[in-house]
């Protein structure tokens, strides 16, 4: 492995360690919620990566339909898998916080409901890719589905502003709705998750290219 290829994984590992220190050592314990509040840093960061991944999938889907270049479909497939993974983390960490604060694991709040719908949409996207046979049609149909599914992304983001919601609002018209002492942990967590996303995307895309190359060789051998 070249030295330049080690930059991203090492940077990611270092940033994850820094974020852990910032969350559990530097950030103060919230007066009302206590230690359970610290799950917020991972919950929000995972949510950011999930939405960001689906945004990239949306752009790459448009570019695939415009160019028919398979590299864009590889990006779509990889970001779809990563987006579902991080949205799953959101849906698992959210109820842990909710049980401690709201005394319930789940409520059909607009943010929670739209996020669950988002998860189902992109799980469906991955299933569509798996079960459609013809490769060219699969990439085209998947791109169309990816564009349509993205409609739910802004709904998730704006749901707590469009409808009455008990979900906390992080960004307000006056800034961040949190103590300044919590901001270093918040931003280091966001950066750590972003680097982790880039590392996972790079790794997954390489594996996907290799998988497609192997499939191509198999077809050549059969004929």
KABEL-V460775 format. One record per pair of residues at least 4 apart in sequence whose C-alpha atoms are under 7 Angstrom apart, sorted by the first residue. I is the first residue (numbers start at 0). J is the second residue. D is the distance in whole Angstrom. If there is no record, write none. Layout:
i/j/d
I/J/D
I/J/D
This chain:
i/j/d
0/4/7
1/5/7
2/6/7
5/9/6
6/10/6
7/11/6
7/198/6
8/12/6
8/198/6
9/13/6
10/14/6
11/15/6
11/191/6
11/194/5
11/195/6
12/16/6
13/17/6
14/18/6
14/191/5
15/19/6
15/191/5
16/20/6
17/21/6
18/22/6
18/184/6
18/187/5
18/188/5
18/191/7
19/23/6
20/24/5
20/25/7
21/25/5
21/26/6
21/183/7
21/184/5
22/26/5
22/37/7
22/184/5
26/180/6
26/181/5
26/184/6
27/180/7
27/181/7
28/33/6
28/34/6
29/33/5
29/36/6
32/36/6
32/100/7
35/96/6
38/42/6
38/92/7
39/43/6
40/44/6
40/185/6
40/188/6
41/45/6
41/188/7
42/46/6
42/89/5
42/92/6
42/93/7
43/47/6
44/48/6
44/188/6
44/189/5
44/192/6
45/49/6
45/85/5
45/86/7
45/88/6
45/89/6
46/50/6
46/85/7
46/86/6
46/89/6
47/51/6
48/52/6
48/82/7
48/85/7
48/193/7
48/196/7
49/53/6
49/82/4
49/83/7
49/85/5
49/86/5
50/54/6
50/152/6
51/55/6
52/56/6
52/78/5
52/79/7
52/81/7
52/82/5
53/57/6
53/78/7
53/79/7
53/82/6
53/149/7
54/58/6
55/59/6
56/60/6
56/74/7
56/75/5
56/78/6
56/79/7
56/145/7
57/61/6
57/145/6
57/146/5
57/149/6
58/62/6
59/63/6
59/71/5
59/72/7
59/74/7
59/75/6
60/64/6
60/71/7
60/72/7
60/75/6
60/142/4
60/145/6
60/146/7
61/65/6
61/142/7
62/66/6
62/71/7
63/67/5
63/68/6
63/71/5
63/72/6
64/139/7
64/142/7
69/73/6
70/74/6
71/75/6
72/76/6
72/138/6
73/77/6
73/204/6
73/207/7
74/78/6
74/204/7
75/79/6
76/80/6
77/81/6
77/200/6
77/203/6
77/204/6
78/82/6
78/200/7
79/83/6
79/121/7
79/125/7
80/84/6
81/85/6
82/86/6
83/87/6
83/118/6
83/121/6
83/122/7
84/88/7
85/89/6
86/90/6
86/118/6
87/91/6
88/92/6
89/93/6
90/94/7
92/96/7
93/97/6
94/98/6
94/104/5
94/105/6
95/99/7
95/104/7
96/100/6
97/101/5
97/102/6
97/103/6
97/104/6
98/102/4
98/103/4
98/104/5
107/111/6
107/112/6
108/112/6
108/164/6
108/165/7
109/113/6
109/158/6
109/159/7
109/162/7
109/164/6
110/114/6
110/155/6
110/158/6
110/159/6
110/166/7
111/115/6
112/116/6
113/117/6
113/154/7
113/155/5
114/118/6
114/155/6
115/119/6
116/120/6
117/121/6
117/151/6
118/122/6
119/123/6
120/124/6
120/148/6
121/125/6
122/126/6
123/127/6
124/128/6
124/141/7
124/144/7
124/145/7
125/129/6
126/130/6
127/131/6
127/141/7
128/137/6
128/141/6
131/137/6
132/137/7
133/137/6
134/138/6
135/139/6
136/140/6
137/141/6
138/142/6
139/143/6
140/144/6
141/145/6
142/146/6
143/147/6
144/148/6
145/149/6
151/155/6
152/156/6
153/157/6
154/158/5
157/161/6
158/162/6
159/163/7
159/164/5
159/166/7
168/176/7
169/175/6
169/176/5
170/174/6
170/175/5
170/176/6
171/175/6
171/176/6
177/181/7
181/185/6
182/186/6
183/187/6
184/188/6
185/189/6
186/190/6
187/191/6
188/192/6
189/193/6
190/194/6
191/195/6
192/196/6
193/197/6
194/198/6
195/199/6
196/200/6
197/201/6
198/202/6
199/203/6
200/204/6
201/205/6
202/206/6
203/207/6
204/208/6
205/209/6
206/210/6
207/211/6
208/212/6
209/213/6
210/214/6
211/215/6
212/216/6
213/217/6
214/218/6
215/219/6
216/220/6
217/221/6
218/222/6
